[in-house]
Amino acid sequence: MAEKPVWEQIGTGFVQHYYQQFDTNRMNLADIYTDSSCLTWEGEGFQGKNAIMGKLSSLPFKTIQHSITAQDHQPTPDSCVLSMVVGQLKADEDQVMGFHQMFLLKNIDNKWICSNDVFRLALHNFGQ
Amino acid sequence: MGDRPIWEQIGSSFVQHYYQVFDTDRTQLGAIYTGESCLTWEGQQFQGKAAIVEKLSSLPFTKIAHSITAQDHQPTPDSCILSMVVGQLKADDDQVLGFHQTFLLKSYSSAWVCTNEIFRLALHNL
């Protein structure tokens, strides 16, 4: 049985950690970002760890649960790891919604941090 | 009115070009990839321009139309551009399906190429 490529191990490990922390106590996510990290959350941009954690902590739900439908990981030319997640989430008593998230991971001082994070709910225009 | 950031201009242009070519003649997409580009299409990996164009050309539909719901672009620490697209597509007379796609763009000799691409249909376990 062949081992998974290293970028897949890193990506999968990160994704598991991210959603586990997000769903239990998302303030623990501060460690994965640096001052140069960028987050785009539903079209709004946030730059740097503080701004990003400010946004995540202000999200207006008490309970949140993510369920991953699929995740894909690739190595990039600059030795980063690109991860894409498609899944569903449920916040408080709201209906289940699809979401899509992308992470770019970079190794800085032997630690994998998230330099780029983009999140969108899968809400399409109705009535084409 | 401020100009959009450069990465957003490049990302939006790329996205517009990509789906326009995909929907009219996807065999022409070769120019955006290099020998090192990676595509993951519904979980299957393809490496390099030839393998990628072959996969895209062999997709089993005659007509395809993409509709973009939202797109986001960010600059990366290594001067690349990360673009994420959420949208819907219709192949032949099939039902409309949601899709998610991610592109990493890099500038080589003054041209922006796609080094990494990931595509997934929005089909969740029921």
Interface residues (C-beta under 8 A of the other chain):
Chain A: S36 C38 T40 G43 G45 T69 A70 D72 Q74 P75 T76 P77 D78 C80 L82 M84 V86 G87 Q88 G98 H100 M102 L104 K106 S115 N116 V118 R120 A122 L123 H124 N125 Q128
Chain B: E36 C38 T40 G43 Q45 S67 T69 A70 D72 Q74 P75 T76 P77 D78 C80 L82 M84 V86 G87 Q88 V96 G98 H100 T102 L104 K106 T115 N116 I118 R120 A122 L123 H124 N125
